Every structure is written in structure tokens, then in C-alpha cells.
Amino acid sequence: MATTSNSSTITKVMKKQNHSISSLNDVIANGDKTTEFLLHKKQENFNYLTVKILKEQQQQHLAGLHFQAMYDHLLFMPSIMLTLMTGILGILVKSTLVPSETTQTVFALCIAAIAVLSTFMQSLTKQVNFGGRAGFHESAATALKKLYEKTQLSSREAQYNSIYKALKTDTRLSVGSNLTHLIGAVEEEDSTADGSDEEGKNTAANVVPSPPEVENTASDSTKEPVDEKETTQESITSQYFQAVDGCNSVIPIKISHAFNMIDERVKLVNRSMLRDRNHSKVNWSEVLPAIYYQLTQTFLEHPTFPICLPQAEWSVNKALKDFKQSLESGEHNHADLASSLINRAEIISETMPLLNGDNYDVLV
């Protein structure tokens, strides 16, 4: 019964729009242009949040690697060597291997000089605090990585639950609560899944993910009031700033400048050339993460990294050059799997349906 009802709904949408359904938004909007526009803007805002999280996470990770290398190679290892040399010279001075008093005096002076240098190194280590700064950045990078993955997985899970409940309860697929306020919450909506009067309403489990809400006001009136303070504490933005504010160290200027520069170049050179910016065929939320990863790889493969950071101009130019080369198809491009799999796509789709039609639902 549920399948028949939803099939008829989909058929109506197809007849009204005169084209096949390409995403869940086509089913939700049901041909209404205003709803389609709001859903599109909703997803744009959600994508902006995830891209911003990934950008900051990559910067924090590179900064953590840089400061940890500075601490290990410039401060910690030299201090260990100085301490080791002091111990060896101290043993030689007291042993019979160096009978000459002049040599023993030289060794004693060397021990004193090394002790002074070692004290200076320890004071410098405490002052610059490279080890502590590395810990701050790595902690922030880990928290942002978890938030990014949680956002992506929660989005897919909520989408699955929305489709499942719509089919099971024979109700129309709709947009429910704001996903940005539910990422950190522990949802227990499944306890009312069977035989409950709440099924089919716009609950957290019956949500098509993406940011700002587009909710049914009639359904909102039946919801229990939510504590605004608790909701804010669980939002994506609050978790993002909690991770960033917990880092008491500034990201090196060469890293932050490189990421900001590549962002502005993409906006200025590419987006400004689009004739219709509101209906662009380029989904920049899918492009920017790949560019950020390419820029991170440019830093990692530099010969002097992580002790010394490359110039931002060089990093950006090389990252964009390598990224453009990766978009070219051909045998030299090892990421070009489509041309090699296209002849087997029909067979693969029978055993591995995940590879067939997974277009990530651009508007959902």
C-alpha cells in the first residue's frame, strides 16, 4: 500500500515537471518552484558549513605537524644530545683514560659550556612552547575531523530514515527538524517507530538533511517546545567554534594565507566568469574539498616540510596546477576509473549497486 501510494506521488511529480526525478528534492517540492528554491538554498548553506569545517581542519592539521617537527628536531633532540654529551664527558674526566690534567680541564670547561647551553635550550623550549602548540592544533584538528565525519554520516543516515519512514508509514516525504541542531544529540526517535501516533510527522528521524529549516507550520504546532539553550549547544556552529576556540595557538601565516588565497582565486577567477551564478552546473561544494586536499598534499610533499613551510604563492600555484592535471582524462590519470569501468558498469551495478546512480543528491 505504501509503495503504491508513493509510486503515485512520484508519477504525479514526473508528469508535472515533465522530466525524470533526479533527487529527493523533486519528490519533496512536488513541482513547487518556491520549495525547490528554498531546498536549494538550504543545501547551499549546509555545504558551506561542511566546507568551512574541512578547510579549518586541514589548516590545524598542517600547523600541528609543523610545530611538532619544530619541537622534535630543533629543541627536543638537541637537548637530548647535549645531555648525553655531558654525561659522557663527565665519565671521561673521572676515569683513567684521560690522565692529562690539561685535557681534563678542557673536558670540564666543555661540560660547563654544554650545561649552560642545555639550560638555554630548556628555557627556550618553555618559552616558545612548540610541543604545547602542536598539541593544541592536533586536538583541534581531531575534533574538527570528527565533526566533519559526523555531519556527513548523520546527513546520510537522516536521509535514509526519511525515505524508510515515508515508505513504511505511507506518508509524503517531507523536511523535518534542523539537522544543524541535531548533529550532537542522541536521537531516540526509533522507539516510537512502531504503532506510534508520531509517525509520519516532521520529527528528527524523518528529516531530509541540510541546514536552514523549511518546515510545515501545522506540524510545528504539535511539537514539544525545545530548550533553545540546549539546541544551540548542540549545533554544528557551536561545536565548530568550541574546537577552534580551544586552540590557544595561531596558525602559521604561510598556511592560513595559502588556504585563503586559493579560496579567493577560485571565487574571483572562476565564479565571476559564470553567466548565471544562480544556476551553475558546477557544484563548488564538491570542488573545494578536493582543492583543499590538493593544497595539503602540496605542503606535505615539499622537501623542507614540516620543519620549514613553503611560500604561500608557490603552494597555491602548484596545487592548482596539479589539480587541473588530475581533471584530465587519459591513461596517465590513475583516478580516471570511469573510462575503464564503463564497459562493465551494467554487470557491476548488479552486484555493487552503491556505484550505480550515487550522485550524492546535489540538492538534498
C-alpha positions as CSV (number, residue, x, y, z in Angstrom):
1,M,0.0,0.0,0.0
2,A,2.8,2.4,1.0
3,T,4.8,1.6,-2.1
4,T,1.7,2.1,-4.4
5,S,0.9,5.5,-2.7
6,N,4.5,6.8,-3.0
7,S,4.7,5.5,-6.6
8,S,1.6,7.5,-7.5
9,T,3.1,10.6,-5.8
10,I,6.3,10.2,-7.8
11,T,4.3,9.7,-11.0
12,K,2.4,13.0,-10.4
13,V,5.7,14.8,-9.8
14,M,7.1,13.4,-13.1
15,K,4.1,14.4,-15.1
16,K,4.0,17.9,-13.6
17,Q,7.7,18.5,-14.1
18,N,7.9,16.7,-17.4
19,H,11.3,15.1,-16.6
20,S,12.6,12.2,-14.5
21,I,13.3,12.6,-10.8
22,S,17.0,13.4,-10.2
23,S,16.9,13.9,-6.4
24,L,14.7,13.7,-3.3
25,N,14.0,17.4,-3.6
26,D,11.9,16.7,-6.7
27,V,9.7,14.5,-4.5
28,I,9.6,16.9,-1.6
29,A,8.9,20.0,-3.7
30,N,6.3,18.3,-5.9
31,G,6.8,20.8,-8.6
32,D,6.6,23.9,-6.4
33,K,9.3,26.3,-7.6
34,T,9.4,28.2,-4.2
35,T,10.0,25.0,-2.3
36,E,12.7,23.9,-4.8
37,F,14.5,27.2,-4.4
38,L,14.3,27.0,-0.6
39,L,15.6,23.5,-0.6
40,H,18.5,24.5,-2.9
41,K,19.5,27.4,-0.6
42,K,19.1,25.1,2.4
43,Q,21.7,22.7,0.9
44,E,24.0,25.6,-0.1
45,N,24.2,26.7,3.5
46,F,24.8,23.2,4.7
47,N,27.6,22.7,2.2
48,Y,29.1,26.0,3.3
49,L,29.3,24.7,6.9
50,T,30.9,21.4,5.9
51,V,33.4,23.0,3.5
52,K,34.4,25.6,6.2
53,I,34.9,22.8,8.7
54,L,37.2,20.9,6.3
55,K,39.2,24.0,5.5
56,E,39.9,24.7,9.1
57,Q,40.7,21.1,9.9
58,Q,43.3,20.9,7.2
59,Q,45.0,24.1,8.4
60,Q,45.0,22.9,12.0
61,H,46.5,19.5,10.9
62,L,49.3,21.2,9.0
63,A,50.0,23.6,11.8
64,G,50.2,20.7,14.3
65,L,52.7,18.8,12.1
66,H,54.8,21.9,11.7
67,F,55.1,22.8,15.4
68,Q,55.7,19.1,16.4
69,A,58.6,18.9,13.9
70,M,60.0,22.2,15.2
71,Y,59.9,20.9,18.7
72,D,61.3,17.4,17.9
73,H,64.2,18.4,15.6
74,L,65.2,21.9,16.9
75,L,64.6,21.6,20.6
76,F,64.0,18.1,22.0
77,M,66.6,16.1,20.0
78,P,69.4,18.8,20.6
79,S,68.6,18.8,24.3
80,I,68.9,15.0,24.4
81,M,72.3,15.1,22.6
82,L,73.6,17.8,24.9
83,T,72.6,15.8,28.0
84,L,74.2,12.7,26.5
85,M,77.5,14.6,25.8
86,T,77.6,16.0,29.3
87,G,77.3,12.5,30.8
88,I,80.0,11.1,28.5
89,L,82.5,13.9,29.2
90,G,81.8,13.6,32.9
91,I,82.7,9.9,32.8
92,L,85.9,10.6,30.9
93,V,87.0,13.3,33.3
94,K,86.8,11.0,36.3
95,S,88.3,7.9,34.5
96,T,92.0,7.0,34.0
97,L,91.5,7.1,30.2
98,V,92.4,10.8,30.3
99,P,95.5,11.1,32.6
100,S,96.5,14.6,31.4
101,E,95.3,17.4,33.7
102,T,95.1,19.8,30.8
103,T,92.8,17.5,28.9
104,Q,90.6,17.0,32.0
105,T,90.4,20.8,32.4
106,V,89.3,21.2,28.7
107,F,86.7,18.5,29.3
108,A,85.5,20.3,32.4
109,L,85.2,23.5,30.5
110,C,83.2,21.7,27.8
111,I,80.9,20.2,30.4
112,A,80.3,23.7,31.8
113,A,79.6,25.2,28.4
114,I,77.3,22.4,27.4
115,A,75.4,22.8,30.8
116,V,74.9,26.5,30.0
117,L,73.7,25.7,26.5
118,S,71.4,23.0,27.8
119,T,69.9,25.4,30.3
120,F,69.4,27.9,27.5
121,M,67.7,25.2,25.3
122,Q,65.3,24.3,28.2
123,S,64.4,27.9,28.8
124,L,63.8,28.4,25.0
125,T,61.7,25.3,24.9
126,K,59.5,26.5,27.7
127,Q,59.2,30.0,26.1
128,V,58.3,29.0,22.5
129,N,56.2,26.0,23.7
130,F,56.2,24.3,20.3
131,G,55.2,21.0,21.9
132,G,52.1,22.5,23.6
133,R,51.2,24.4,20.5
134,A,51.4,21.2,18.4
135,G,49.1,19.5,20.9
136,F,46.6,22.4,20.7
137,H,46.5,22.2,16.9
138,E,46.3,18.4,16.7
139,S,43.5,18.4,19.3
140,A,41.5,21.0,17.2
141,A,42.2,19.0,14.0
142,T,40.9,15.8,15.6
143,A,37.8,17.5,16.9
144,L,37.0,19.1,13.5
145,K,37.6,15.8,11.7
146,K,35.1,14.1,14.0
147,L,32.6,16.9,13.5
148,Y,33.0,16.8,9.7
149,E,32.6,13.0,9.5
150,K,29.7,13.1,12.0
151,T,28.0,15.8,9.8
152,Q,28.4,13.7,6.6
153,L,27.3,10.4,8.2
154,S,24.3,12.0,10.1
155,S,23.2,13.6,6.8
156,R,23.1,10.3,5.0
157,E,21.6,8.4,7.9
158,A,18.8,11.0,8.3
159,Q,18.1,10.8,4.6
160,Y,17.8,7.0,4.8
161,N,15.5,7.3,7.8
162,S,13.3,9.8,6.0
163,I,12.9,7.6,2.9
164,Y,12.3,4.5,5.1
165,K,9.6,6.0,7.3
166,A,7.9,7.7,4.3
167,L,7.6,4.3,2.6
168,K,6.7,2.4,5.8
169,T,4.0,4.8,7.1
170,D,2.6,5.7,3.7
171,T,3.2,9.4,4.2
172,R,4.6,12.1,2.0
173,L,8.3,12.6,2.1
174,S,8.9,15.9,3.9
175,V,11.6,18.1,5.5
176,G,11.7,18.0,9.3
177,S,13.8,19.4,12.0
178,N,17.0,21.3,11.5
179,L,19.9,18.9,11.1
180,T,22.4,21.5,12.3
181,H,20.8,21.4,15.8
182,L,20.7,17.6,15.9
183,I,24.3,16.6,15.0
184,G,25.4,16.3,18.6
185,A,22.2,15.0,20.0
186,V,21.5,11.3,20.8
187,E,18.3,10.7,18.9
188,E,15.8,8.1,20.2
189,E,13.1,8.6,17.7
190,D,13.1,4.9,16.7
191,S,11.4,4.0,20.0
192,T,8.2,5.4,18.5
193,A,8.6,3.9,15.1
194,D,6.0,1.1,15.5
195,G,2.4,1.9,16.3
196,S,3.0,5.5,17.4
197,D,0.9,8.5,16.7
198,E,4.0,10.5,16.0
199,E,4.9,8.5,12.8
200,G,4.8,10.5,9.6
201,K,5.2,13.8,11.3
202,N,8.2,16.1,10.9
203,T,10.4,14.6,13.6
204,A,14.2,14.5,13.7
205,A,14.3,11.0,12.3
206,N,12.0,11.9,9.4
207,V,14.3,14.6,8.1
208,V,16.0,15.2,4.8
209,P,19.3,16.7,5.8
210,S,20.6,20.1,5.2
211,P,20.7,23.4,7.0
212,P,18.1,26.1,7.5
213,E,14.7,24.7,8.2
214,V,11.8,24.5,5.7
215,E,9.1,23.1,8.0
216,N,5.4,22.6,8.0
217,T,3.9,25.1,10.4
218,A,1.0,22.9,11.1
219,S,3.3,20.1,12.2
220,D,5.4,22.6,14.2
221,S,2.5,23.4,16.4
222,T,2.3,19.8,17.5
223,K,5.9,19.6,18.6
224,E,7.0,19.9,22.2
225,P,9.0,23.1,22.9
226,V,12.7,22.6,22.7
227,D,15.1,24.3,25.0
228,E,16.8,26.9,22.9
229,K,19.9,26.9,25.1
230,E,20.4,23.1,24.7
231,T,19.7,23.3,21.0
232,T,22.4,25.9,20.5
233,Q,24.9,23.9,22.4
234,E,24.4,21.0,20.0
235,S,24.6,23.0,16.8
236,I,27.3,22.5,14.2
237,T,28.4,26.1,14.5
238,S,28.8,25.9,18.3
239,Q,30.8,22.7,18.0
240,Y,33.0,24.3,15.4
241,F,33.8,27.3,17.5
242,Q,34.3,25.1,20.6
243,A,37.0,23.2,18.7
244,V,38.6,26.3,17.3
245,D,38.4,28.4,20.5
246,G,40.1,25.5,22.4
247,C,43.3,26.1,20.3
248,N,45.3,28.8,22.0
249,S,47.9,28.9,19.2
250,V,47.8,30.9,16.0
251,I,48.0,29.0,12.6
252,P,51.3,30.0,10.8
253,I,50.7,32.8,8.4
254,K,52.1,30.8,5.4
255,I,49.5,28.1,5.9
256,S,46.4,30.3,6.6
257,H,47.4,32.7,3.8
258,A,47.7,29.8,1.3
259,F,44.2,28.5,2.1
260,N,42.7,32.0,2.0
261,M,44.5,32.8,-1.3
262,I,43.3,29.6,-3.0
263,D,39.7,30.4,-1.8
264,E,39.7,33.9,-3.2
265,R,41.3,32.9,-6.5
266,V,38.6,30.3,-7.1
267,K,35.9,32.8,-6.3
268,L,37.4,35.7,-8.4
269,V,38.7,33.8,-11.4
270,N,36.0,31.1,-11.8
271,R,32.8,32.2,-10.1
272,S,32.9,35.7,-11.5
273,M,33.1,34.3,-15.0
274,L,29.8,32.4,-14.7
275,R,26.9,34.0,-16.6
276,D,24.2,32.5,-14.5
277,R,25.6,32.2,-10.9
278,N,22.3,31.0,-9.5
279,H,22.1,28.0,-11.8
280,S,25.7,27.0,-12.2
281,K,26.4,23.4,-13.3
282,V,29.5,23.4,-11.1
283,N,28.9,22.2,-7.6
284,W,31.6,24.1,-5.8
285,S,30.9,22.3,-2.5
286,E,32.3,19.2,-4.2
287,V,35.2,21.0,-5.9
288,L,36.6,23.0,-2.9
289,P,37.3,19.9,-0.6
290,A,39.3,18.4,-3.4
291,I,41.3,21.6,-3.8
292,Y,41.9,21.8,-0.1
293,Y,43.2,18.2,0.0
294,Q,45.4,19.0,-3.0
295,L,46.8,22.1,-1.2
296,T,47.5,19.9,1.8
297,Q,49.4,17.4,-0.3
298,T,51.4,20.3,-1.8
299,F,52.6,21.2,1.7
300,L,53.3,17.6,2.6
301,E,55.4,16.8,-0.5
302,H,57.7,19.9,-0.1
303,P,61.3,18.9,0.7
304,T,61.6,21.1,3.8
305,F,58.2,20.4,5.3
306,P,57.3,20.1,8.2
307,I,60.2,22.0,9.7
308,C,60.1,24.8,7.1
309,L,57.0,26.0,5.4
310,P,56.9,26.7,1.6
311,Q,55.9,30.1,0.3
312,A,52.1,30.5,0.0
313,E,52.3,31.7,-3.6
314,W,54.3,28.7,-4.7
315,S,52.0,26.3,-2.8
316,V,48.8,27.7,-4.3
317,N,50.2,27.8,-7.9
318,K,51.4,24.2,-7.7
319,A,48.2,22.9,-6.0
320,L,46.1,24.5,-8.7
321,K,48.4,23.2,-11.5
322,D,48.3,19.6,-10.1
323,F,44.5,19.8,-9.6
324,K,43.9,20.8,-13.2
325,Q,46.1,17.9,-14.4
326,S,44.1,15.5,-12.2
327,L,40.9,16.5,-14.1
328,E,42.3,15.5,-17.5
329,S,41.2,12.1,-18.6
330,G,43.6,9.5,-20.1
331,E,45.8,6.6,-19.2
332,H,48.2,8.9,-17.3
333,N,45.4,9.8,-14.9
334,H,45.1,6.9,-12.4
335,A,42.0,8.4,-10.9
336,D,40.1,8.1,-14.2
337,L,38.2,4.9,-13.4
338,A,35.0,5.7,-15.3
339,S,36.6,5.1,-18.7
340,S,37.9,1.8,-17.6
341,L,34.7,0.6,-15.8
342,I,32.1,2.0,-18.3
343,N,32.0,-1.3,-20.2
344,R,31.4,-3.3,-17.0
345,A,29.0,-0.8,-15.4
346,E,26.0,-2.9,-16.1
347,I,27.5,-6.0,-14.5
348,I,29.0,-4.1,-11.6
349,S,25.7,-2.4,-10.8
350,E,24.0,-5.8,-10.3
351,T,26.5,-6.8,-7.5
352,M,27.6,-3.4,-6.3
353,P,24.6,-1.0,-6.5
354,L,26.4,1.7,-4.5
355,L,28.4,2.6,-7.6
356,N,25.3,3.0,-9.7
357,G,23.4,6.2,-9.5
358,D,25.2,7.5,-6.4
359,N,25.1,11.2,-7.5
360,Y,25.1,12.4,-3.8
361,D,21.8,14.1,-4.4
362,V,23.1,17.6,-5.1
363,L,20.1,19.4,-3.6
364,V,19.4,17.1,-0.7
